[in-house]
Amino acid sequence: MQYISTRGETEPVGFREALFTGLAPDGGLFMPESIPRLDAEIFTGERSFAELAAMMIHPFIGEEIEQADLLDIAESAFSFPVPLVPLGDGVQILELFHGPTLAFKDFAARFMALAMQHFLEQDGEHLTILVATSGDTGGAVADAFHMLDGISVVVLYPAGRVSAIQRAQLTTLGGNVTVLEVDGSFDDCQRMVKQVFRDDELRASRRLSSANSINVGRLLPQSVYYAWAWKQAGGDQPVVFSVPCGNFGNLTAGILAARMGLPVERFIAATNANDVFPTFLRGEGFHPRASEHTLSNAMDVGSPSNLDRMRTLFGDDVGAMREHISSWSFTDDETAQAIQRTYSEHGYLVDPHTAVGLLGLERHLDSTDGEAGIVLSTAHPAKFSDILVEIIDEAIPLPQSLTHSMGLEKRFHEMPADSSALKHFLLKS
Ligand SMILES: *Cc1c(COP(=O)(O)O)cnc(C)c1O
């Protein structure tokens, strides 16, 4: 399989090169040049999550990773359960938060880390992974690469914008993980990373790779749980998926799954107050802007980078996109009410991101004669216990892995929101 840039000004490359390059040299995002239509049996047959993953991902990698090795990678990466939990009233929750950092980004990060390690083992080179995070990405990526040989990780996060738990998860790993607390927003962090990636001096001095949702290696594994959920839901009818969106990597992966042949009725792209996409989908143009701080902070994105991929997938036709996707934005008040209502009616606690997804599905069911759907639950509620305690007015027990990292010493460097500061830091380190 060859990968081409969304900007079309880069020569096609293989999977390995797309994986390590991250952002294409022309500033675009890599996309598979075609999306293979899979045999329906791949979705319907009886198999484990890892087996399903290896079968869905194999056509995108071809012979660059042998099938047996790909299955090994999938088995190590996806070593946790992925339950579909009925909430009632036709709503089901796909719990994607049972990985080591309790967020869905573990799927992508662990697959990508192990795929990179697989290739690096062959040539013994050193690699620096650079990642900007609005909260969960950095934790998942740092955890996935932590202790892997031949790889260092540098994580940037916006000061004061991530939860205490996310910060503890990031800053207590140590070892090959360096953490930079940036005096700015997530968009600043992302811009800094993008700029240093284009810096010739830096690129000449070390091998850099990204691990943001722009990396195509993160996209592929995220397609798998859509198929897994469809199967758990009965595996006969097309399904509605509601996805809480920030950078739109998760939704893009769902669209890939649908193009591979998974029966999907519709996608709901649910956002918080950062409503660039719902506005775009209404046909009012793409107006990226500074991100707004909300309760669902991992979705505080003012300029979602995967939108380029989505536009490519729909031939830049907003009307065609509307035939498959609905999108609404929800306020923090609505989010808090959804958390409270879900807890009091069903005894089920959702984190603020999942709550936005739930609101999206409810809006869809209210505005159509739809009866059922699946909400992608992207984080464990305990990760946002500081927010949830105030909403449900009850203590939330922390899982042991979190209590442990909260107690460790936090190590990070402070940095201004300036890409030359980042460049100099990297040149020195
Ligand atoms: C990253 C993240 C999202 C948004 O996912 P995208 O792929 O960026 O759209 C939603 N919820 C949580 C908890 C996240 O960490």
PDBQT file of the ligand as one rigid body, heavy atoms in Angstrom, charges set to zero:
ROOT
HETATM    1  C1  LIG A 501      -8.419  12.827  22.176  1.00  0.00    +0.000 C 
HETATM    2  C2  LIG A 501      -9.681  12.619  22.869  1.00  0.00    +0.000 A 
HETATM    3  C3  LIG A 501     -10.908  12.836  22.219  1.00  0.00    +0.000 A 
HETATM    4  C4  LIG A 501     -10.972  13.376  20.797  1.00  0.00    +0.000 C 
HETATM    5  O1  LIG A 501     -10.480  12.451  19.860  1.00  0.00    +0.000 OA
HETATM    6  P1  LIG A 501     -10.027  12.969  18.415  1.00  0.00    +0.000 P 
HETATM    7  O2  LIG A 501      -9.525  11.773  17.715  1.00  0.00    +0.000 OA
HETATM    8  O3  LIG A 501      -8.951  13.992  18.652  1.00  0.00    +0.000 OA
HETATM    9  O4  LIG A 501     -11.229  13.577  17.780  1.00  0.00    +0.000 OA
HETATM   10  C5  LIG A 501     -12.074  12.552  22.901  1.00  0.00    +0.000 A 
HETATM   11  N1  LIG A 501     -12.043  12.116  24.177  1.00  0.00    +0.000 NA
HETATM   12  C6  LIG A 501     -10.901  11.905  24.838  1.00  0.00    +0.000 A 
HETATM   13  C7  LIG A 501     -10.947  11.445  26.235  1.00  0.00    +0.000 C 
HETATM   14  C8  LIG A 501      -9.686  12.139  24.207  1.00  0.00    +0.000 A 
HETATM   15  O5  LIG A 501      -8.554  11.934  24.871  1.00  0.00    +0.000 OA
ENDROOT
TORSDOF 0
